[in-house]
Amino acid sequence: MADAVADSSQFDSMLLYGWRADPIPDAASLLPLLGEAGKGVLDQHGWLAGYRAGFADRPPPADGAPPETYIGLSITLLRFPNDEAARAAAAALDITNWKDLAKTIAVPLPKHPEVVARYTPGNGAVLADTAIGPFVVHLMIDAPPAEVENHIGDLDPVVDAERKLLQDFRPTPVEAIPTLPRDPDGLLSRMVSTDPARPTPVSAKFAVYGPTGALHFQPPTFRKDKLYDKWGVDRLAVSGTQNLYRLRDHKSALEMLAEFTAEASGREHEIDADPNVPNERCFQANNSPPNAPGFVCRIVFENFYTSPRADTAISAKQKAAAQYALLAAGK
C-alpha cells in the first residue's frame, strides 16, 4: 500500500522533510490519531490494512526538544472490504474525528467541494476524509491556529495525487492478503544487512517498495529536486540500516552514490576503500550517529546502489565486498 500513498514531491509541496512512513499494523495503533470512536468506526466497517506518511516544512524535533511552530501534513490510507464500506467509514470518521462537532467549521475544498475539511477555531488541526474506491484517505494538516484556514486549499493537490495513484493501484484480493510475498523481486535475499552472529530485529519497514513507496525515504534535498524520479528508482528494499535501490541504469546509480555522499559530507569524512571492490567509497561518521553504525561503504553494481553500515571500517568493507558478490551472483 505504500505505493498508493503520495509523497509530497508528487504534488509540488514545500513540505520537504519526511517525518514518518510506515504500515499500520492494527487498528489499535491508530488510537492516537483517531481515538476510541474512530477505532470503533474501523472495526465496524471491516478495516483491513493501512499505510501512512507524514511531511513537514522542517526536520522533526530531536528527542526531548520543545516543539517548534511548523506546517505538517499526514496522509493515512485505510483499506476496507468494498467501496460501500469505505464510503460509510469516511462519513462516520468526519463525525468521530471531533469531540464537539458543533464547534467545528466545515469548509469544502476549493477544487474538490465534495470533500469537506473541518477545523476548530483556535486549534491548529485541519481534518478531511474522502472515500476513493475501497479506500479512505484521511488527511490532516498541522499549522499555527491563526493560519489554518489559509492551508485548506493545500489539500486539493493531495486529493488529486491520491486519486491518480489509486486509479492505477490494484488492491490485493482480501483472501490473498495473508499470502502476499514480502520479497517478490528477491531483493531482500540479495542484501548483506545484518551480522549473522548479531541479527538485527526485523522492523516494520522491512519490505520492498515500488517507485512511490521509495519516495517516502528520500532526503529533503532529493525531494526538492525530484532526484528519485530523475534516476528512475523503481525498487527500494529496506532491511535493518541498509537500503538497496534499483535504478534506471548504471549512470543513475553512480549519480545516486555521488549525491548521497554530498548530502552527508558535513557529517562524515572519507576513509580508504577496498581496491578490489569497483565503484566503492567508504566513510566514517564525525560523530557516532544515535541510530546507525558509524562506518559506511557506498557501492554501485550495474543499476543497483546500496550502503552497508558497520561498527568498524574493516567490517563495513567486508560487508560491502560480500554485498557486491551477492549482486554479481544474481545477474
VOKOLBA-163774 format. One record per residue (C-alpha): x, y, z; residue in three letters; residue number from 0. Coordinates in nm, 4 decimals, decimal comma, always signed. Layout:
# residues N
x	y	z	rest	nr
X	Y	Z	ALA	NUM
...
This chain:
# residues 331
x	y	z	rest	nr
+0,0000	+0,0000	+0,0000	MET	0
+0,2988	+0,2318	+0,0291	ALA	1
+0,2779	+0,2822	-0,3482	ASP	2
-0,0729	+0,4233	-0,3052	ALA	3
+0,0282	+0,6937	-0,0566	VAL	4
+0,1523	+1,0084	-0,2278	ALA	5
+0,4862	+1,1674	-0,1491	ASP	6
+0,4942	+1,5448	-0,1088	SER	7
+0,7212	+1,5664	-0,4154	SER	8
+0,4274	+1,4422	-0,6244	GLN	9
+0,2122	+1,7464	-0,5546	PHE	10
+0,4835	+2,0147	-0,5603	ASP	11
+0,4641	+2,0812	-0,1896	SER	12
+0,7284	+2,2693	+0,0057	MET	13
+0,6920	+2,0130	+0,2847	LEU	14
+1,0283	+1,8587	+0,2074	LEU	15
+1,1013	+1,6743	+0,5321	TYR	16
+0,9669	+1,3241	+0,5788	GLY	17
+0,8527	+1,2693	+0,9372	TRP	18
+0,7230	+0,9148	+0,9081	ARG	19
+0,6353	+0,6424	+0,6596	ALA	20
+0,5165	+0,3086	+0,7880	ASP	21
+0,2484	+0,0420	+0,7645	PRO	22
-0,0354	+0,0392	+1,0165	ILE	23
-0,0199	-0,2979	+1,1929	PRO	24
-0,3601	-0,2856	+1,3629	ASP	25
-0,6491	-0,0531	+1,4407	ALA	26
-0,5268	-0,0015	+1,7970	ALA	27
-0,2146	+0,1724	+1,6659	SER	28
-0,4408	+0,4447	+1,5243	LEU	29
-0,5824	+0,5380	+1,8654	LEU	30
-0,3567	+0,8478	+1,8972	PRO	31
-0,4852	+0,9687	+1,5592	LEU	32
-0,8494	+0,8588	+1,5525	LEU	33
-0,9365	+0,7969	+1,9179	GLY	34
-1,1585	+0,5212	+2,0538	GLU	35
-1,4571	+0,6352	+1,8471	ALA	36
-1,2507	+0,6299	+1,5291	GLY	37
-1,1178	+0,2833	+1,6089	LYS	38
-1,4777	+0,1751	+1,6544	GLY	39
-1,5567	+0,3013	+1,3039	VAL	40
-1,2713	+0,0940	+1,1608	LEU	41
-1,3845	-0,2153	+1,3484	ASP	42
-1,7476	-0,1668	+1,2462	GLN	43
-1,6738	-0,1338	+0,8762	HIS	44
-1,4179	-0,4129	+0,8447	GLY	45
-1,0895	-0,2218	+0,8179	TRP	46
-0,8260	-0,4436	+0,6549	LEU	47
-0,4931	-0,2619	+0,6238	ALA	48
-0,3320	+0,0788	+0,6137	GLY	49
-0,0241	+0,2862	+0,5458	TYR	50
+0,0676	+0,6417	+0,6464	ARG	51
+0,3213	+0,9056	+0,5589	ALA	52
+0,3885	+1,2451	+0,7119	GLY	53
+0,5747	+1,5521	+0,5857	PHE	54
+0,6661	+1,8938	+0,7249	ALA	55
+0,8461	+2,2150	+0,6395	ASP	56
+1,1298	+2,1420	+0,8839	ARG	57
+1,3062	+1,8401	+1,0357	PRO	58
+1,1327	+1,6533	+1,3183	PRO	59
+1,2391	+1,7833	+1,6628	PRO	60
+1,5161	+1,5965	+1,8405	ALA	61
+1,4146	+1,3761	+2,1321	ASP	62
+1,3255	+1,5929	+2,4259	GLY	63
+1,3411	+1,9174	+2,2273	ALA	64
+1,0492	+2,1589	+2,2678	PRO	65
+0,8093	+2,1590	+1,9729	PRO	66
+0,8574	+2,4316	+1,7143	GLU	67
+0,5980	+2,6023	+1,5000	THR	68
+0,5692	+2,4067	+1,1773	TYR	69
+0,3429	+2,3198	+0,8860	ILE	70
+0,2788	+1,9481	+0,8578	GLY	71
+0,0700	+1,7094	+0,6506	LEU	72
-0,0155	+1,3479	+0,7198	SER	73
-0,1748	+1,1081	+0,4720	ILE	74
-0,3293	+0,7935	+0,6170	THR	75
-0,4656	+0,5386	+0,3699	LEU	76
-0,7176	+0,2910	+0,5104	LEU	77
-0,8474	-0,0103	+0,3174	ARG	78
-1,1928	-0,1596	+0,3622	PHE	79
-1,3634	-0,4655	+0,2091	PRO	80
-1,5520	-0,2699	-0,0592	ASN	81
-1,6487	+0,0761	-0,1838	ASP	82
-1,9666	+0,0886	+0,0253	GLU	83
-1,7812	+0,0172	+0,3488	ALA	84
-1,5235	+0,2849	+0,2643	ALA	85
-1,7907	+0,5472	+0,1979	ARG	86
-1,9664	+0,4676	+0,5246	ALA	87
-1,6377	+0,4785	+0,7177	ALA	88
-1,5387	+0,8147	+0,5682	ALA	89
-1,8771	+0,9657	+0,6610	ALA	90
-1,8514	+0,8303	+1,0155	ALA	91
-1,4926	+0,9500	+1,0644	LEU	92
-1,5954	+1,3008	+0,9639	ASP	93
-1,8039	+1,2990	+1,2832	ILE	94
-1,5915	+1,0932	+1,5224	THR	95
-1,2781	+1,2982	+1,4469	ASN	96
-1,4158	+1,5685	+1,6771	TRP	97
-1,5086	+1,5742	+2,0446	LYS	98
-1,7598	+1,8522	+1,9776	ASP	99
-1,8678	+1,8572	+1,6130	LEU	100
-2,0885	+2,1616	+1,6721	ALA	101
-1,7832	+2,3767	+1,7386	LYS	102
-1,6129	+2,2884	+1,4107	THR	103
-1,6183	+2,4884	+1,0897	ILE	104
-1,6751	+2,2869	+0,7721	ALA	105
-1,5004	+2,4165	+0,4584	VAL	106
-1,5337	+2,2425	+0,1202	PRO	107
-1,2030	+2,2171	-0,0627	LEU	108
-1,1812	+2,4883	-0,3318	PRO	109
-1,1245	+2,2496	-0,6250	LYS	110
-1,2950	+1,9444	-0,4736	HIS	111
-1,6063	+2,0781	-0,2982	PRO	112
-1,7332	+1,7236	-0,2461	GLU	113
-1,4502	+1,6830	+0,0079	VAL	114
-1,5171	+1,8776	+0,3265	VAL	115
-1,2390	+1,9769	+0,5643	ALA	116
-1,3093	+2,0713	+0,9259	ARG	117
-1,1255	+2,2647	+1,1914	TYR	118
-1,1990	+2,4154	+1,5308	THR	119
-1,1191	+2,7871	+1,5701	PRO	120
-0,8137	+2,8307	+1,7893	GLY	121
-0,6878	+2,4808	+1,7092	ASN	122
-0,4103	+2,4074	+1,4611	GLY	123
-0,5505	+2,0897	+1,3025	ALA	124
-0,7500	+2,0522	+0,9805	VAL	125
-0,9011	+1,7106	+0,9045	LEU	126
-1,0655	+1,5694	+0,5941	ALA	127
-1,1769	+1,2182	+0,4989	ASP	128
-1,2663	+1,1052	+0,1495	THR	129
-1,3502	+0,7634	+0,0096	ALA	130
-1,1818	+0,6518	-0,3131	ILE	131
-1,2961	+0,3051	-0,4126	GLY	132
-1,2453	+0,0666	-0,1187	PRO	133
-1,0059	+0,3149	+0,0471	PHE	134
-1,0471	+0,6067	+0,2842	VAL	135
-0,7879	+0,8821	+0,2608	VAL	136
-0,7599	+1,0523	+0,5999	HIS	137
-0,5802	+1,3864	+0,5685	LEU	138
-0,4550	+1,6121	+0,8456	MET	139
-0,2791	+1,9475	+0,8291	ILE	140
-0,0998	+2,0900	+1,1323	ASP	141
-0,0395	+2,4650	+1,1267	ALA	142
-0,0387	+2,7656	+1,3607	PRO	143
-0,4056	+2,8227	+1,4572	PRO	144
-0,4150	+3,1688	+1,3011	ALA	145
-0,3030	+3,0241	+0,9641	GLU	146
-0,5180	+2,7122	+0,9491	VAL	147
-0,7794	+2,8364	+0,7034	GLU	148
-0,5082	+2,9529	+0,4633	ASN	149
-0,3866	+2,5937	+0,4253	HIS	150
-0,7160	+2,4204	+0,3500	ILE	151
-0,6588	+2,4635	-0,0242	GLY	152
-0,3292	+2,2755	+0,0174	ASP	153
-0,5353	+1,9566	+0,0376	LEU	154
-0,6629	+1,9866	-0,3218	ASP	155
-0,3402	+1,8689	-0,4894	PRO	156
-0,3117	+1,5902	-0,2306	VAL	157
-0,6576	+1,4632	-0,3250	VAL	158
-0,5579	+1,4836	-0,6937	ASP	159
-0,2407	+1,2842	-0,6280	ALA	160
-0,4253	+1,0186	-0,4279	GLU	161
-0,6961	+0,9765	-0,6888	ARG	162
-0,4348	+0,9342	-0,9602	LYS	163
-0,2383	+0,6776	-0,7596	LEU	164
-0,5454	+0,4780	-0,6584	LEU	165
-0,6796	+0,4820	-1,0133	GLN	166
-0,3766	+0,2768	-1,1177	ASP	167
-0,3492	+0,0748	-0,7942	PHE	168
-0,4764	-0,2830	-0,7935	ARG	169
-0,5594	-0,3875	-0,4362	PRO	170
-0,4797	-0,7441	-0,3451	THR	171
-0,7939	-0,9599	-0,3131	PRO	172
-0,8875	-0,9911	+0,0535	VAL	173
-0,8407	-1,3675	+0,0578	GLU	174
-0,4881	-1,3331	-0,0856	ALA	175
-0,3569	-1,0779	+0,1677	ILE	176
-0,2163	-1,3404	+0,4100	PRO	177
-0,0098	-1,4948	+0,1299	THR	178
+0,1410	-1,1721	-0,0066	LEU	179
+0,5151	-1,2266	-0,0654	PRO	180
+0,7395	-0,9928	+0,1320	ARG	181
+1,0188	-1,0190	-0,1247	ASP	182
+0,8558	-1,0504	-0,4697	PRO	183
+1,1687	-0,9463	-0,6632	ASP	184
+1,4183	-1,1328	-0,4456	GLY	185
+1,5933	-0,8097	-0,3472	LEU	186
+1,5854	-0,8677	+0,0282	LEU	187
+1,7537	-1,2037	-0,0225	SER	188
+2,0387	-1,0257	-0,2056	ARG	189
+2,1182	-0,7899	+0,0841	MET	190
+2,4007	-0,8155	+0,3344	VAL	191
+2,2275	-0,6119	+0,6007	SER	192
+2,2984	-0,7872	+0,9312	THR	193
+2,5778	-0,9649	+1,1075	ASP	194
+2,4744	-1,3339	+1,1234	PRO	195
+2,6214	-1,3510	+1,4730	ALA	196
+2,4144	-1,0496	+1,5850	ARG	197
+2,0958	-1,0435	+1,3777	PRO	198
+1,9034	-0,7191	+1,3870	THR	199
+1,5319	-0,7481	+1,4746	PRO	200
+1,3085	-0,7118	+1,1717	VAL	201
+1,1461	-0,3682	+1,1708	SER	202
+0,8055	-0,2665	+1,0398	ALA	203
+0,9810	-0,1126	+0,7381	LYS	204
+1,1440	-0,4440	+0,6382	PHE	205
+0,9984	-0,4739	+0,2880	ALA	206
+1,0399	-0,3980	-0,0810	VAL	207
+0,8853	-0,0711	-0,2015	TYR	208
+0,7880	+0,0385	-0,5503	GLY	209
+0,8518	+0,3779	-0,7113	PRO	210
+0,6118	+0,5806	-0,4946	THR	211
+0,6873	+0,3975	-0,1707	GLY	212
+1,0574	+0,4603	-0,2269	ALA	213
+0,9951	+0,8351	-0,2452	LEU	214
+0,8964	+0,8410	+0,1232	HIS	215
+1,2549	+0,7603	+0,2255	PHE	216
+1,4401	+1,0351	+0,0373	GLN	217
+1,6314	+1,3232	+0,1983	PRO	218
+1,4741	+1,6701	+0,1688	PRO	219
+1,7228	+1,7966	-0,0906	THR	220
+1,6494	+1,4943	-0,3105	PHE	221
+1,2758	+1,5500	-0,2668	ARG	222
+1,3078	+1,9151	-0,3671	LYS	223
+1,4877	+1,8284	-0,6907	ASP	224
+1,2835	+1,5104	-0,7575	LYS	225
+1,6037	+1,3111	-0,7983	LEU	226
+1,4443	+0,9682	-0,7500	TYR	227
+1,2223	+1,0386	-1,0498	ASP	228
+1,5214	+1,1610	-1,2484	LYS	229
+1,7118	+0,8407	-1,1690	TRP	230
+1,4191	+0,6100	-1,2324	GLY	231
+1,4159	+0,4456	-0,8876	VAL	232
+1,1687	+0,1595	-0,9280	ASP	233
+1,2502	-0,0569	-0,6246	ARG	234
+1,3792	+0,0036	-0,2733	LEU	235
+1,4489	-0,2842	-0,0356	ALA	236
+1,4849	-0,1950	+0,3335	VAL	237
+1,6495	-0,4273	+0,5833	SER	238
+1,7929	-0,3034	+0,9108	GLY	239
+2,0025	+0,0070	+0,8459	THR	240
+2,0604	-0,0833	+0,4811	GLN	241
+1,8686	+0,0344	+0,1747	ASN	242
+1,9137	-0,1303	-0,1644	LEU	243
+1,7992	+0,0732	-0,4662	TYR	244
+1,7291	-0,0459	-0,8175	ARG	245
+1,7566	+0,2407	-1,0663	LEU	246
+1,7108	+0,3028	-1,4373	ARG	247
+2,0745	+0,2401	-1,5311	ASP	248
+2,4358	+0,2361	-1,4151	HIS	249
+2,4815	+0,6094	-1,4691	LYS	250
+2,1861	+0,6857	-1,2433	SER	251
+2,3260	+0,4569	-0,9723	ALA	252
+2,6616	+0,6365	-0,9847	LEU	253
+2,4833	+0,9717	-0,9584	GLU	254
+2,2913	+0,8473	-0,6536	MET	255
+2,6182	+0,7454	-0,4854	LEU	256
+2,7625	+1,0899	-0,5523	ALA	257
+2,4524	+1,2712	-0,4250	GLU	258
+2,4246	+1,0662	-0,1046	PHE	259
+2,7932	+1,1355	-0,0438	THR	260
+2,7450	+1,5092	-0,0963	ALA	261
+2,4355	+1,5111	+0,1258	GLU	262
+2,6315	+1,3531	+0,4131	ALA	263
+2,9570	+1,5453	+0,3583	SER	264
+2,9196	+1,7629	+0,6673	GLY	265
+2,8642	+1,4606	+0,8926	ARG	266
+3,1422	+1,2252	+0,7829	GLU	267
+3,4888	+1,2001	+0,6290	HIS	268
+3,6224	+0,9615	+0,3671	GLU	269
+3,8460	+0,6660	+0,4520	ILE	270
+4,0278	+0,4170	+0,2306	ASP	271
+3,8007	+0,1897	+0,0289	ALA	272
+3,8676	-0,1704	-0,0718	ASP	273
+4,0603	-0,1527	-0,4031	PRO	274
+3,9100	-0,4886	-0,5014	ASN	275
+3,5507	-0,3590	-0,4980	VAL	276
+3,4660	-0,1431	-0,8025	PRO	277
+3,2728	+0,1800	-0,7557	ASN	278
+3,3117	+0,1836	-0,3784	GLU	279
+3,3616	+0,4787	-0,1410	ARG	280
+3,3880	+0,4371	+0,2349	CYS	281
+3,3284	+0,6881	+0,5151	PHE	282
+3,3427	+0,7323	+0,8906	GLN	283
+3,0935	+0,9483	+1,0790	ALA	284
+3,2433	+1,2521	+1,2507	ASN	285
+3,0196	+1,1808	+1,5483	ASN	286
+2,8659	+0,8414	+1,6112	SER	287
+2,5043	+0,8572	+1,4884	PRO	288
+2,2476	+0,7542	+1,7512	PRO	289
+2,0567	+0,5026	+1,5407	ASN	290
+2,3133	+0,3621	+1,2959	ALA	291
+2,6698	+0,2258	+1,2924	PRO	292
+2,9423	+0,4831	+1,2336	GLY	293
+3,1072	+0,3346	+0,9228	PHE	294
+2,9557	+0,3010	+0,5766	VAL	295
+3,0731	+0,1849	+0,2359	CYS	296
+2,8679	+0,3013	-0,0619	ARG	297
+2,8799	+0,0785	-0,3663	ILE	298
+2,7303	+0,0555	-0,7134	VAL	299
+2,6805	-0,2604	-0,9149	PHE	300
+2,5262	-0,2113	-1,2579	GLU	301
+2,1929	-0,0358	-1,1841	ASN	302
+2,1975	-0,1033	-0,8065	PHE	303
+2,3132	+0,1272	-0,5285	TYR	304
+2,3458	+0,0399	-0,1602	THR	305
+2,5393	+0,1363	+0,1514	SER	306
+2,6169	-0,1343	+0,4093	PRO	307
+2,6998	+0,0002	+0,7562	ARG	308
+2,9062	-0,1454	+1,0401	ALA	309
+3,0710	-0,0556	+1,3693	ASP	310
+3,4260	-0,0766	+1,2271	THR	311
+3,5893	+0,0128	+0,8976	ALA	312
+3,7005	-0,3462	+0,8383	ILE	313
+3,3514	-0,4809	+0,8955	SER	314
+3,1947	-0,2205	+0,6657	ALA	315
+3,4386	-0,3113	+0,3869	LYS	316
+3,3763	-0,6826	+0,4387	GLN	317
+3,0022	-0,6294	+0,4193	LYS	318
+3,0395	-0,4195	+0,1064	ALA	319
+3,2546	-0,6849	-0,0605	ALA	320
+3,0034	-0,9547	+0,0285	ALA	321
+2,7212	-0,7329	-0,0941	GLN	322
+2,8940	-0,6746	-0,4261	TYR	323
+2,9440	-1,0500	-0,4671	ALA	324
+2,5749	-1,1153	-0,3909	LEU	325
+2,4616	-0,8656	-0,6522	LEU	326
+2,7047	-1,0003	-0,9095	ALA	327
+2,5887	-1,3584	-0,8435	ALA	328
+2,2277	-1,2602	-0,9111	GLY	329
+2,2895	-1,1376	-1,2672	LYS	330
